[in-house]
Amino acid sequence: MPGIGVHDHEILAIMKGLFDFLEQETRLASFMRIMFSIVCVLITWQLVAMVVTNRLLLVPPADVAVALWKETLQGAMWTNAVATVVAVVTSFIVSVIVGIAIGLALASSRLLSLMGGPALSALNSVPIIALAPLFVAWLGLGLASKFVLVLLVAVFPVVVTTEAGLRATDKPLIEAARSFNATPWQIFTTVTFPYALPFIVSGIRVSWARALVGIVVAEFFGSFAGFGFAILSASQTFDTARVLGYVFVLGAMGLLGSVAFAALERRLAPWRQE
């Protein structure tokens, strides 16, 4: 059996260099990893679309791009984007603020954690999305019902990770700060909260993903515009390309949010990076 030639060695060396580059924690390497993942998804999507010939089930990426372009030219994309982005960003910001505040309160008081923890766990177990029709009935169509639904869906990951991060702070670090006569506020601002930041940002990333799911469901039931409304309308007319187009846009929003929060974590807690 012939051995590996010089040309094959060069190919292997190039591949190894490429893999080593992709493992680096640089902006260019991160960008290349994202682009590589997107290309892999698109190629897989195209191959599956070639096998699944029923266009009611799946259409190729090119058809989805055409559908998005038509939506943009007609102005529907911008109308739906404004409705969804305003609602989800507003609700998400409030959910992060409220979640961090509740997490701080639970971590600062053992009694409060013991009393409020079970209630929060029970509320988190309730299928909030299934209650979307009730929120619409109570608050009507529009921003209010979407705001409350997304808030309730997105707040719990931030609460849990904030409390967990604050309680996970290494005790020797706190004792070292106390040995230098640090005040409780100084301990919180220089030791406890910085240590909890990676936990909190992780919760925010999960919260963003849940917020996107929540806004789509809310717009299914109580909106005249938005990505969820557009997906529902397209599915009722069996326009698979439009459905997948808006799903693709939502996926892009989720990806951008995840990348942004990962960058935020690296900036706020650089000591956590290897």
Residue pairs with C-beta under 8 A, 6 or more apart in sequence:
4 12
21 29
21 32
22 29
22 32
22 33
22 36
23 29
25 266
25 273
25 274
30 259
34 255
34 259
42 61
45 60
45 61
46 60
46 61
48 58
49 58
49 59
49 60
49 61
50 60
52 58
55 63
55 240
56 238
56 240
57 240
58 240
58 244
59 240
59 241
59 244
63 241
64 241
64 244
64 245
64 248
65 245
66 241
67 239
67 241
67 242
67 244
67 245
68 77
68 245
68 248
68 249
71 77
71 80
71 230
71 242
71 245
72 78
76 230
79 225
80 225
80 226
80 227
80 229
80 230
80 246
81 227
81 249
82 225
83 219
83 223
83 225
83 226
83 229
84 215
84 219
84 226
84 227
84 228
86 143
87 143
87 146
87 147
87 150
87 215
87 218
87 226
88 150
88 211
88 212
88 214
88 215
90 143
90 147
91 146
91 147
91 150
91 151
91 154
91 211
91 214
91 215
92 150
92 154
92 207
92 208
92 211
94 147
94 151
95 150
95 151
95 154
95 155
95 158
95 207
95 211
96 154
96 158
96 204
96 207
98 151
98 155
98 158
99 154
99 155
99 156
99 157
99 158
99 159
99 162
99 203
99 207
100 158
100 162
100 200
102 120
102 155
102 159
102 162
103 158
103 159
103 160
103 161
103 162
103 163
103 165
103 166
103 200
104 162
104 166
105 112
105 116
106 112
106 113
106 116
106 117
106 159
106 163
107 113
107 162
107 163
107 166
107 167
108 166
113 163
120 156
120 159
123 152
123 156
124 156
128 149
128 152
128 153
128 214
129 149
129 153
129 213
129 214
129 217
131 149
132 145
132 149
132 217
132 218
132 220
132 221
132 222
133 221
135 145
135 148
135 149
135 218
135 221
135 222
136 145
136 221
136 222
138 145
139 145
139 148
139 222
140 222
141 222
141 223
141 224
142 222
142 223
145 218
145 221
145 222
146 215
146 218
146 219
146 222
146 223
146 226
149 214
149 215
149 217
149 218
150 211
150 214
150 215
150 218
152 214
153 210
153 211
153 213
153 214
154 207
154 208
154 210
154 211
154 214
155 207
157 203
157 204
157 206
157 207
157 210
158 200
158 203
158 204
158 207
159 203
160 203
161 199
161 200
161 202
161 203
161 204
161 206
162 196
162 199
162 200
162 203
164 199
165 195
165 196
165 197
165 198
165 199
165 200
166 192
166 193
166 196
168 195
168 196
168 199
169 191
169 192
169 195
169 196
170 195
173 191
173 195
174 187
174 191
174 192
177 186
177 187
177 190
177 191
178 187
182 190
182 191
194 268
194 269
197 265
197 268
197 269
198 265
198 269
198 272
201 261
201 262
201 264
201 265
201 268
201 269
202 265
204 261
205 257
205 258
205 261
205 262
208 254
208 257
208 258
208 261
209 254
209 257
209 258
212 250
212 253
212 254
212 257
215 226
215 227
215 228
216 227
216 228
216 231
216 250
217 228
218 228
219 225
219 226
219 227
219 228
219 229
219 232
220 228
220 229
220 231
220 232
223 229
227 246
227 249
227 250
230 242
230 246
231 242
231 243
231 246
231 247
234 240
234 242
234 243
234 246
235 243
265 272
266 273
